[in-house]
Amino acid sequence: MMMQTKVVSDKFIFMTALVLVAFGVIMVYSASSVLAAEKFGDHRYFLIRQGLWALVGLAAMLAAIKLDYRFYQKLWIVYLILFICVGLLVAVLFAPSVNNAHRWLRWRFVSFQPAEAAKLGLIIFLASYLSRRISDGLENFWRTFAPCAAVAGSMMVLIAVEPDLGMAMGMGCIMLVAFFVAGVPWRHQALMALGALPGLYYLLFHVSWRLERLLIFIDPWRDPQGRGFQSIQSMVAIGSGGLFGTGFAQGRQKLFYLPEPHTDFIFAQMGEELGLVGLVLIVIAFAIFLWRGVRVSLRAPDAFGALLGVNITMAIVGQALFNMSVTLGLAPVKGMPLPLISYGGSALLMTLIEIGILLNIAHQAREYVD
């Protein structure tokens, strides 16, 4: 009994999150200090903002730990969350554009990315809806698959219009994981994939810059000073780090060679300053999070907790793997942060809330076992 209680408590997830957040704040400072001094006249600009968001996020995580995760299963809560998420996704389309995209809601010095909230909203909806359908069977297409596809599809379309195709595809992956874990028949999932193909084909091959991005992924040297610049400089940064790196804050790629060294390409900056050893330690940290997250989900008291836990775990780890893959040249360049580490307040806040929910599942599982 003591061994089982220890398994589901779960201090590993809590400590891993704290370590990654603290490490992320430090690395954000290292990667952004030169840019911050040049752009804002204060080398601590990004450090202060990330530190404040980290404090807010940790407070939100502690609050989520104390709230019984089954609260999110209530239908009125699910509908309220969906209403808020869809409302924010619509509102952001009318917000001022940044780099020709409508992804941020801004108020004074605070900005928020609604897609991050929508991701958690979709996870909660899928876990709630599918867990209710499990007892009645998941074979019925119209009662099981269609409602989930309609909700997820609506969110994905709104996000793709921003445009943010990468986040939209990520939410599609979240739905597939939820279907797989819940046991939705493969034929339903195949229908969804077939239905999405025409849209993906159009978005990839009839939007010139997306097609160019795909071609650059295959061969970044076809445009080394243009679209291939990020991938090439990322690989240069990692290669320059060697085994042990150049030392903290000693990297050269952040001197306006590597674009976005504190956000999407912070993994490359870590590779330069901390070397292969540092990168391996980060990968191990996410592997521990994956291991413990899956164990917590398997020991959840009910189907809702299991689906909620595994989807939160896979969403965080999957995003981390994709970010690392982009940095290493194994995936097309896409603006997707490294969870808990990259600069970005709304992403950090929502990720910590998700971890808080996961930790509450662990707490409820411990009481269930006891």
C-alpha positions in Angstrom: 0.0 0.0 0.0 2.8 2.4 0.8 4.5 1.7 -2.5 1.3 2.4 -4.4 0.7 5.6 -2.5 4.2 6.8 -3.4 3.7 6.1 -7.0 0.6 8.3 -7.4 1.5 11.2 -5.0 3.3 12.7 -7.4 6.4 14.6 -6.3 8.3 13.8 -9.4 6.0 15.7 -11.6 5.9 18.7 -9.2 9.7 18.9 -8.9 10.2 18.4 -12.6 7.9 21.3 -13.4 9.6 23.5 -10.8 13.1 22.7 -12.1 12.1 23.3 -15.7 10.4 26.6 -15.0 13.3 27.9 -12.9 15.8 26.7 -15.6 13.6 28.3 -18.3 13.6 31.7 -16.6 17.4 31.6 -16.3 17.9 30.5 -20.0 15.4 33.1 -21.2 17.6 35.8 -19.6 20.8 34.3 -21.1 19.2 34.0 -24.6 17.4 37.4 -24.6 19.6 39.8 -22.7 21.4 41.2 -25.8 18.1 41.5 -27.7 16.4 43.2 -24.7 19.2 45.7 -24.3 19.1 46.5 -28.0 15.3 46.8 -28.3 14.1 48.0 -24.9 17.3 49.4 -23.3 17.0 47.0 -20.4 18.8 43.6 -20.6 16.4 42.3 -17.9 13.2 43.1 -19.9 12.3 39.5 -20.9 13.7 38.1 -17.6 11.3 40.3 -15.5 8.3 39.5 -17.6 9.0 35.8 -17.7 9.6 35.7 -14.0 6.3 37.5 -13.2 4.4 35.0 -15.5 6.2 32.2 -13.8 5.0 33.4 -10.4 1.4 33.8 -11.7 1.6 30.4 -13.3 2.9 28.7 -10.2 0.1 30.3 -8.1 -2.4 29.0 -10.7 -0.9 25.6 -10.6 -1.2 25.4 -6.8 -4.9 26.5 -7.1 -5.5 23.8 -9.7 -3.9 21.2 -7.4 -6.5 22.0 -4.7 -9.5 21.9 -7.0 -11.0 18.4 -7.5 -10.4 17.5 -11.2 -14.0 16.0 -11.4 -15.2 19.6 -11.1 -14.3 20.0 -14.8 -16.5 17.1 -15.8 -19.7 19.0 -14.9 -21.6 19.8 -18.0 -22.2 23.4 -17.2 -18.5 23.9 -16.6 -17.6 22.1 -19.9 -20.0 24.3 -21.8 -18.8 27.5 -20.0 -15.2 26.6 -20.9 -16.1 26.0 -24.5 -18.0 29.2 -24.7 -15.2 31.2 -23.3 -12.6 29.5 -25.5 -14.6 30.0 -28.7 -15.4 33.5 -27.8 -11.7 34.3 -27.3 -10.8 32.7 -30.6 -13.4 34.8 -32.4 -12.3 38.0 -30.6 -8.7 37.6 -31.4 -9.5 37.7 -35.2 -10.6 41.3 -34.7 -7.5 42.2 -32.7 -4.6 44.2 -34.3 -2.4 41.9 -36.3 1.2 41.2 -35.3 3.5 40.0 -38.2 0.3 39.5 -40.3 -1.3 37.2 -37.8 -4.1 37.7 -35.3 -2.9 35.5 -32.4 -2.8 37.8 -29.4 -5.2 39.8 -27.3 -3.4 42.7 -25.7 -4.3 45.0 -22.8 -1.7 47.5 -21.8 1.5 45.6 -21.1 -0.2 42.2 -20.9 -0.8 39.9 -23.9 -2.6 36.6 -24.1 -2.8 33.9 -26.7 -6.3 32.4 -26.8 -5.2 29.3 -28.7 -3.3 28.2 -25.5 -6.6 28.3 -23.5 -8.5 26.6 -26.3 -6.1 23.7 -26.2 -6.9 23.0 -22.5 -10.5 23.6 -23.2 -10.5 20.9 -25.9 -8.7 18.5 -23.6 -11.3 19.0 -20.9 -14.2 18.6 -23.4 -12.9 15.5 -25.0 -12.2 13.8 -21.6 -15.6 14.7 -20.3 -17.6 13.7 -23.4 -15.7 10.5 -24.2 -15.7 9.3 -20.5 -19.5 9.7 -20.5 -19.9 7.7 -23.8 -17.6 4.8 -22.7 -20.3 3.1 -20.6 -22.7 3.2 -23.6 -20.1 2.2 -26.1 -18.2 4.2 -28.6 -19.4 2.5 -31.8 -22.1 5.0 -32.7 -20.6 7.5 -35.2 -23.1 10.3 -34.6 -23.2 10.1 -30.9 -19.4 9.7 -30.3 -17.3 10.9 -33.1 -19.4 13.6 -34.8 -19.8 15.9 -31.7 -16.1 15.7 -30.8 -15.1 16.4 -34.4 -17.5 19.3 -34.6 -16.2 21.0 -31.5 -12.5 20.3 -32.3 -13.0 21.2 -35.9 -14.6 24.6 -35.1 -11.6 25.5 -32.8 -9.1 24.2 -35.4 -10.7 26.3 -38.2 -10.7 29.5 -36.0 -7.0 28.9 -35.1 -6.0 28.2 -38.7 -7.7 31.4 -39.8 -5.4 33.5 -37.4 -3.3 31.9 -39.1 -1.7 29.3 -36.9 -1.8 26.0 -38.8 0.7 24.4 -36.5 -1.4 24.9 -33.4 -4.5 23.8 -35.3 -2.8 20.5 -36.4 -1.6 20.1 -32.8 -5.2 20.2 -31.6 -6.0 17.6 -34.2 -3.3 15.4 -32.7 -4.8 15.9 -29.2 -8.2 14.7 -30.5 -6.6 11.6 -32.1 -4.8 10.8 -28.8 -8.1 11.1 -26.9 -9.8 8.8 -29.4 -7.1 6.3 -29.3 -7.0 6.2 -25.4 -10.8 6.0 -25.1 -11.0 3.2 -27.7 -12.9 5.0 -30.4 -13.1 2.6 -33.5 -10.3 3.0 -36.0 -12.8 3.5 -38.8 -14.0 6.7 -37.2 -10.5 8.0 -36.9 -9.7 7.0 -40.5 -12.8 9.0 -41.6 -11.5 12.0 -39.8 -8.1 11.7 -41.4 -9.6 11.4 -44.9 -11.9 14.3 -44.3 -9.0 16.5 -43.2 -6.8 15.7 -46.2 -8.4 18.1 -48.7 -8.1 21.0 -46.3 -4.5 20.1 -45.5 -3.7 19.8 -49.2 -5.1 23.2 -49.9 -3.3 24.9 -46.9 0.0 23.3 -47.7 0.1 23.4 -51.5 -2.1 26.4 -52.4 -0.5 28.8 -49.9 2.9 29.6 -51.4 4.8 30.4 -48.2 3.7 27.2 -46.6 4.9 25.1 -49.5 8.1 27.1 -49.5 8.5 26.3 -45.8 8.1 22.6 -46.5 10.7 22.7 -49.3 13.1 24.6 -47.0 12.7 21.9 -44.4 13.9 19.3 -47.0 16.8 21.5 -48.1 17.4 24.7 -46.0 20.5 25.5 -48.1 18.2 26.4 -51.1 17.7 29.8 -49.4 20.4 30.1 -46.7 19.9 33.8 -46.2 16.1 33.7 -46.3 13.7 31.0 -45.2 16.4 28.5 -44.5 18.3 30.9 -42.2 16.7 29.8 -38.9 17.2 26.1 -39.5 20.9 26.6 -40.5 21.7 28.9 -37.6 19.9 26.5 -35.2 22.1 23.6 -36.3 25.2 25.9 -36.1 24.3 26.7 -32.5 23.9 23.1 -31.5 27.1 22.1 -33.3 29.1 24.9 -31.7 28.2 23.7 -28.2 29.9 20.3 -28.5 29.7 18.1 -25.5 29.7 20.6 -22.7 28.9 23.9 -24.4 30.5 27.3 -24.4 29.2 28.1 -20.9 26.2 29.9 -19.5 25.6 33.2 -21.2 28.7 32.7 -23.4 26.9 31.8 -26.6 27.4 33.8 -29.8 24.4 32.8 -31.8 22.1 35.0 -29.7 24.1 38.0 -31.0 21.5 38.4 -33.8 22.5 35.3 -35.7 19.8 32.9 -34.4 16.3 34.4 -34.7 14.0 33.9 -31.6 16.7 32.5 -29.4 14.6 33.0 -26.3 11.3 31.6 -27.7 11.0 29.0 -30.4 14.7 28.2 -30.7 15.8 28.3 -27.0 16.6 24.6 -27.3 19.3 25.5 -29.8 20.6 28.2 -27.6 20.8 25.7 -24.7 22.7 23.4 -27.0 25.3 26.0 -27.7 25.8 27.1 -24.1 25.2 23.8 -22.3 26.3 21.3 -24.9 25.0 17.9 -25.6 25.0 17.1 -21.9 22.6 19.9 -21.1 20.2 18.9 -23.9 20.2 15.3 -22.8 19.3 16.4 -19.2 16.3 18.4 -20.6 15.2 15.4 -22.6 15.5 13.2 -19.5 13.3 15.7 -17.6 10.5 15.5 -20.1 10.9 11.7 -20.2 10.4 11.6 -16.4 7.3 13.8 -16.9 6.0 11.5 -19.5 6.6 8.4 -17.3 5.0 9.8 -14.2 2.1 11.4 -16.2 1.1 8.1 -17.8 1.4 6.3 -14.4 -0.9 8.9 -12.8 -3.4 8.5 -15.6 -3.4 4.7 -15.3 -4.1 5.0 -11.6 -6.9 7.6 -11.9 -10.1 6.8 -10.0 -12.3 7.0 -13.2 -12.2 7.2 -17.0 -12.5 11.0 -16.9 -9.3 11.3 -14.8 -7.5 8.8 -17.0 -8.4 10.6 -20.3 -7.7 14.0 -18.8 -4.4 13.0 -17.4 -3.0 11.2 -20.4 -4.1 14.0 -22.8 -2.5 16.7 -20.7 0.7 14.6 -20.5 0.8 13.9 -24.2 0.0 17.5 -25.2 2.9 18.8 -23.1 5.5 16.1 -24.1 4.3 16.1 -27.7 4.9 19.8 -28.0 8.3 19.5 -26.4 9.3 16.8 -28.9 8.1 18.8 -31.8 10.0 21.9 -30.7 13.1 19.8 -30.3 12.6 18.3 -33.7 12.3 21.7 -35.4 15.5 22.8 -33.6 17.3 19.7 -34.8 16.0 20.1 -38.4 13.8 17.0 -38.1 10.5 19.0 -38.7 9.5 22.1 -40.6 10.1 25.4 -38.8 7.0 26.3 -36.9 6.6 28.8 -34.1 5.9 26.5 -31.2 7.5 27.1 -27.8 9.3 24.6 -25.6 6.9 24.0 -22.7 7.9 25.5 -19.4 11.2 26.8 -20.8 10.6 29.2 -23.8 9.6 32.8 -23.2 5.9 33.3 -23.4 3.5 34.1 -20.6 0.2 32.6 -21.8 1.9 29.4 -22.8 3.6 29.1 -19.5 0.5 29.9 -17.5 -1.7 27.4 -19.3 0.9 24.7 -19.1 1.3 25.1 -15.3 -2.5 25.0 -14.9 -2.5 21.7 -16.9 0.2 20.3 -14.6 -1.8 21.4 -11.6 -4.8 19.5 -12.9 -2.6 16.4 -13.4 -1.3 16.7 -9.9 -4.8 16.8 -8.5 -5.5 13.6 -10.4 -2.5 12.1 -8.7 -3.8 13.3 -5.3 -7.3 11.9 -5.9 -5.7 8.6 -7.1 -3.7 8.4 -3.8 -6.9 8.8 -1.8 -8.6 6.3 -4.0 -5.9 3.7 -3.4 -5.8 4.5 0.3 
